[in-house]
Amino acid sequence: MASAMQSDLFGDPDRQGDLFGPATPQPVWRPDPDKVRRRLERILAEARAAECMPWDWAQRSLYKKIFPDMTRLLPEPEGEQYRFQFEREWERLLAA
């Protein structure tokens, strides 16, 4: 039997220690708007330079998904303008 002077092996059973230490706030990642703009401009330039759809099925699927998503990382009026330009080029390429 443990004496009053001897502490319990696991300490206070109502208090659980933190295995990983104190929680630290995670840094919030925000994309660089200039990099986003450069990527959007590169995709648009590729589309504008083409007379017919320049991308295979996988690339088309990727751009159709990520282009609008990327525009949402920019201020709304600017993103809306990029989406409009992309849709206009997309329709043109599909019709060619």
Phi, psi and omega in degrees: 000139183279140178279168180296333181282336183271128182280157177295145182301323183257007179075205181292119182292342179273353182238122180255132179289160179269115184297327186253010180086183182293146179291135177248139180295137179280137178294144179269123180272130175234131181292154177282115183302327179294321177293321178298313179300316180300318180293316178297316179297322179296317179294316179297318180298320178297318179293316182295327182283343185272145175270335175221172185307116185275354188246146175286177185304315182296317180293320177299315180299317180298309183294323180297330179273308190281332183300307177298323179298318180294325181294336180285354176273355181253167174304143189307311181300320180292315179298320179297321178294317177298318179298318179299312181297318181296314181297321178298313178294321181300311180298320178299316182291322178294325181284340184288000000 
